[in-house]
């Protein structure tokens, strides 16, 4: 396989690894292959990589290194947070609050917890995808032990008012978790400013490798381990650490800390250019989410009368990679629960596409999309039995 | 950090990655960074790596690719097997059988299952570390749903009679799991020949990268997913797959399939040379485990009057990396549960060292150990208040 040189606009799913990250990983792939739990030099070398990475990862989100627990992916971090916090705090109650637009790695563990006797209140969102802090407040019961609301939605890009929500949580002394997979390394995600007690984030969405992620747990927050065995991660996450992946994650966090702001500015420019290009050239299309509080690279749009998957495939033939509604579940769900939660009809939801712009995208990439997309939409609509002859 | 050029004799903890494995991984680090769940070309490229790896991983153990579930480490595979199988089969009963010398990633999840109402019978081992199949048979109850016995012990190297144990399990229609982290890619581990329904194994012990492992689940075996979210791994293990790690794991399995036998022969020669060198030159030392049924590279010895950790540190100063009693828990436990389970006294157990020989070790490595070890033991014994003046 040669490098395909995609125009890659699916950065919400996975990002290209920064060359500086690869450089940092290579010695840990080639030379420092020891087990960090070993007391000898090979172990110490691996441990040094692990602990240096922990400092960098903690630094990105304003945490202490000993508040960082490495996991294998954002999904594991979310499972760990929900299962671990509820099990450790169930003596105080068994009620959890979340929102309808959380990632499946939140919603599915919550279903499992319901099966085990926990109760879950799922608050709605408005048509831009915002959770109303007043809804959270109203949902709180004396037995509520955990509130989990994502920092930004990975599909429609809406950035929640986490500070306001965590303030509500704090007033009632409820543990506040936020899924930051879509935000850490992309927009400022300081856990102290956000006011959260637990925060999930991942390497692969911020130009680091797959196979490395973290859960921040504020000192003093009770949580049970999720994967049990040896004493790795201070007894809270057993199993040999993925050292090359974690070292890469550390470097990705370090780079993000210094370059995130500039990258965001560039992404916003490209994002707004793409939105304008789509709106000016295609009829019957809706931009979903919020324009005021939106991820820098997010362009989530619904095209009437056609299916998102067809658009993805036609763009793919032109070398452009984009995602349908839900990047993590594209093989599972024809209609994303996020789309229906913001009030899109089933038909409109099906015509949704997510362009997610990253730091390696250029003006040329966007211009190419604006050039090839309108004829694709036109062609697909002409093939659609639902289409009434517009465009 | 420059490459330390250790004489690396801790291959039970982690192995150097084979250069051919690294070669195979690099394109998936540099170029094929898509999310395998995505429908576009970048997703297809990642998916191709994932599915080719699955074929190779399955092939090593004689399984079908659709019976392989990728995880992040051997510990996760063991947690998944125990938690998933017991939860899915608890309608038939809540009793589990295991042995005293299992890895902590078996024993600790079982403690958690006991906390949740399951009952566990832990069978003993003899002084060579063997589980007696008759003890398993005697422990079976009408409500026994799972037997989990490791293929070989990671510390003392004893290879269990898994075929006989799984025959006992089959007679009573009980699900049989085996932890094969110490054996897959090292000695033949065909799941059909072993007669197991579930089998855990890992990449980092067979010259592949950390961060990738697998659980084999025989078609038709009921198991609940452990990490919940998207539909990755056919809905049984959510979370974006660690593609470079899994691709490396696949290559490591492919190489092992063809070279394992030759490597084992070479390791056995070096192992026996090291055992003879130690026995001929040092007094009051015991070889633990079995000589008839022993991992090819395993030399687990107990030196009287001194502490294993001191030996590790003195050898380390000579550039030789070895492990104390338990490689995965060296920072946690002064005395390994495996050592005490085979009848070693606390004091003898504390003087235990594991040399684990791998395919990159040479005659010179072993000669160096035989040269430097006796004076180290002599020196440490002279410093020991327990030592009576032997050697």
Boltz contact constraints between the chains, C-beta under 6 A:
constraints:
  - contact:
      token1: [A, 3]
      token2: [B, 31]
      max_distance: 6.0
  - contact:
      token1: [A, 4]
      token2: [B, 41]
      max_distance: 6.0
  - contact:
      token1: [A, 6]
      token2: [B, 42]
      max_distance: 6.0
  - contact:
      token1: [A, 10]
      token2: [B, 38]
      max_distance: 6.0
  - contact:
      token1: [A, 13]
      token2: [B, 35]
      max_distance: 6.0
  - contact:
      token1: [A, 13]
      token2: [B, 38]
      max_distance: 6.0
  - contact:
      token1: [A, 14]
      token2: [B, 33]
      max_distance: 6.0
  - contact:
      token1: [A, 14]
      token2: [B, 34]
      max_distance: 6.0
  - contact:
      token1: [A, 14]
      token2: [B, 35]
      max_distance: 6.0
  - contact:
      token1: [A, 16]
      token2: [B, 33]
      max_distance: 6.0
  - contact:
      token1: [A, 17]
      token2: [B, 33]
      max_distance: 6.0
  - contact:
      token1: [A, 22]
      token2: [B, 29]
      max_distance: 6.0
  - contact:
      token1: [A, 29]
      token2: [B, 22]
      max_distance: 6.0
  - contact:
      token1: [A, 31]
      token2: [B, 3]
      max_distance: 6.0
  - contact:
      token1: [A, 33]
      token2: [B, 14]
      max_distance: 6.0
  - contact:
      token1: [A, 33]
      token2: [B, 16]
      max_distance: 6.0
  - contact:
      token1: [A, 33]
      token2: [B, 17]
      max_distance: 6.0
  - contact:
      token1: [A, 34]
      token2: [B, 14]
      max_distance: 6.0
  - contact:
      token1: [A, 35]
      token2: [B, 13]
      max_distance: 6.0
  - contact:
      token1: [A, 35]
      token2: [B, 14]
      max_distance: 6.0
  - contact:
      token1: [A, 37]
      token2: [B, 330]
      max_distance: 6.0
  - contact:
      token1: [A, 37]
      token2: [B, 331]
      max_distance: 6.0
  - contact:
      token1: [A, 38]
      token2: [B, 10]
      max_distance: 6.0
  - contact:
      token1: [A, 38]
      token2: [B, 13]
      max_distance: 6.0
  - contact:
      token1: [A, 39]
      token2: [B, 312]
      max_distance: 6.0
  - contact:
      token1: [A, 39]
      token2: [B, 330]
      max_distance: 6.0
  - contact:
      token1: [A, 40]
      token2: [B, 312]
      max_distance: 6.0
  - contact:
      token1: [A, 40]
      token2: [B, 316]
      max_distance: 6.0
  - contact:
      token1: [A, 40]
      token2: [B, 321]
      max_distance: 6.0
  - contact:
      token1: [A, 41]
      token2: [B, 4]
      max_distance: 6.0
  - contact:
      token1: [A, 41]
      token2: [B, 316]
      max_distance: 6.0
  - contact:
      token1: [A, 42]
      token2: [B, 6]
      max_distance: 6.0
  - contact:
      token1: [A, 42]
      token2: [B, 321]
      max_distance: 6.0
  - contact:
      token1: [A, 72]
      token2: [B, 72]
      max_distance: 6.0
  - contact:
      token1: [A, 73]
      token2: [B, 239]
      max_distance: 6.0
  - contact:
      token1: [A, 73]
      token2: [B, 240]
      max_distance: 6.0
  - contact:
      token1: [A, 75]
      token2: [B, 227]
      max_distance: 6.0
  - contact:
      token1: [A, 75]
      token2: [B, 229]
      max_distance: 6.0
  - contact:
      token1: [A, 75]
      token2: [B, 238]
      max_distance: 6.0
  - contact:
      token1: [A, 75]
      token2: [B, 239]
      max_distance: 6.0
  - contact:
      token1: [A, 76]
      token2: [B, 227]
      max_distance: 6.0
  - contact:
      token1: [A, 76]
      token2: [B, 239]
      max_distance: 6.0
  - contact:
      token1: [A, 79]
      token2: [B, 227]
      max_distance: 6.0
  - contact:
      token1: [A, 104]
      token2: [B, 229]
      max_distance: 6.0
  - contact:
      token1: [A, 104]
      token2: [B, 230]
      max_distance: 6.0
  - contact:
      token1: [A, 105]
      token2: [B, 229]
      max_distance: 6.0
  - contact:
      token1: [A, 108]
      token2: [B, 228]
      max_distance: 6.0
  - contact:
      token1: [A, 108]
      token2: [B, 229]
      max_distance: 6.0
  - contact:
      token1: [A, 109]
      token2: [B, 228]
      max_distance: 6.0
  - contact:
      token1: [A, 112]
      token2: [B, 228]
      max_distance: 6.0
  - contact:
      token1: [A, 210]
      token2: [B, 240]
      max_distance: 6.0
  - contact:
      token1: [A, 210]
      token2: [B, 242]
      max_distance: 6.0
  - contact:
      token1: [A, 210]
      token2: [B, 243]
      max_distance: 6.0
  - contact:
      token1: [A, 211]
      token2: [B, 211]
      max_distance: 6.0
  - contact:
      token1: [A, 211]
      token2: [B, 242]
      max_distance: 6.0
  - contact:
      token1: [A, 211]
      token2: [B, 245]
      max_distance: 6.0
  - contact:
      token1: [A, 227]
      token2: [B, 75]
      max_distance: 6.0
  - contact:
      token1: [A, 227]
      token2: [B, 76]
      max_distance: 6.0
  - contact:
      token1: [A, 227]
      token2: [B, 79]
      max_distance: 6.0
  - contact:
      token1: [A, 228]
      token2: [B, 108]
      max_distance: 6.0
  - contact:
      token1: [A, 228]
      token2: [B, 109]
      max_distance: 6.0
  - contact:
      token1: [A, 228]
      token2: [B, 112]
      max_distance: 6.0
  - contact:
      token1: [A, 229]
      token2: [B, 75]
      max_distance: 6.0
  - contact:
      token1: [A, 229]
      token2: [B, 104]
      max_distance: 6.0
  - contact:
      token1: [A, 229]
      token2: [B, 105]
      max_distance: 6.0
  - contact:
      token1: [A, 229]
      token2: [B, 108]
      max_distance: 6.0
  - contact:
      token1: [A, 230]
      token2: [B, 104]
      max_distance: 6.0
  - contact:
      token1: [A, 230]
      token2: [B, 328]
      max_distance: 6.0
  - contact:
      token1: [A, 230]
      token2: [B, 329]
      max_distance: 6.0
  - contact:
      token1: [A, 231]
      token2: [B, 332]
      max_distance: 6.0
  - contact:
      token1: [A, 238]
      token2: [B, 75]
      max_distance: 6.0
  - contact:
      token1: [A, 239]
      token2: [B, 73]
      max_distance: 6.0
  - contact:
      token1: [A, 239]
      token2: [B, 75]
      max_distance: 6.0
  - contact:
      token1: [A, 239]
      token2: [B, 76]
      max_distance: 6.0
  - contact:
      token1: [A, 240]
      token2: [B, 73]
      max_distance: 6.0
  - contact:
      token1: [A, 240]
      token2: [B, 210]
      max_distance: 6.0
  - contact:
      token1: [A, 242]
      token2: [B, 210]
      max_distance: 6.0
  - contact:
      token1: [A, 242]
      token2: [B, 211]
      max_distance: 6.0
  - contact:
      token1: [A, 243]
      token2: [B, 210]
      max_distance: 6.0
  - contact:
      token1: [A, 245]
      token2: [B, 211]
      max_distance: 6.0
  - contact:
      token1: [A, 312]
      token2: [B, 39]
      max_distance: 6.0
  - contact:
      token1: [A, 312]
      token2: [B, 40]
      max_distance: 6.0
  - contact:
      token1: [A, 316]
      token2: [B, 40]
      max_distance: 6.0
  - contact:
      token1: [A, 316]
      token2: [B, 41]
      max_distance: 6.0
  - contact:
      token1: [A, 321]
      token2: [B, 40]
      max_distance: 6.0
  - contact:
      token1: [A, 321]
      token2: [B, 42]
      max_distance: 6.0
  - contact:
      token1: [A, 328]
      token2: [B, 230]
      max_distance: 6.0
  - contact:
      token1: [A, 329]
      token2: [B, 230]
      max_distance: 6.0
  - contact:
      token1: [A, 330]
      token2: [B, 37]
      max_distance: 6.0
  - contact:
      token1: [A, 330]
      token2: [B, 39]
      max_distance: 6.0
  - contact:
      token1: [A, 331]
      token2: [B, 37]
      max_distance: 6.0
  - contact:
      token1: [A, 331]
      token2: [B, 231]
      max_distance: 6.0
  - contact:
      token1: [A, 332]
      token2: [B, 231]
      max_distance: 6.0
